[in-house]
């Protein structure tokens, strides 16, 4: 509370209109800050909301980029279909901190790297999947998914 308002309350005087307006503005700012801070958690989704556990997929391709962003990292790979057409797939991974704990580093994913990703297709039918594992060309194999994905190791 501001000093003038505190004095007004202690002395039994009513707060002035300007003091009430100031308090309202502070309250609105605080509530707005709380709502903005909660947006990332609200925007987060569960595995089942976007991906289909009944549609497993294995993708062999060439990495085009890796985004280390929260709440999930993303791997993008070019995959050649049976018809020879190349499609760029977006593969959702765990968050950067989870990937680091599993032994993965940003430098493990240079563009041009050949990878095999096992995961689950998006319900929408888009070229998007939730990654379960990634196998690098040197044979290293890592759990790639988020902690709520099927087969996730214990935290």
Secondary structure by P-SEA (a helix, b strand, c coil): ccaaaaaaaaacccccaaaaaaaaaaaaaaaaaaaaaaccccccccccccccccbbbbbbbbbccccccccbbbbbbbbbccccbbbbbbbbbccaaaaaaaccccccccccccbbbbbbbbccccccccccbbbcccccccccccccccccccc
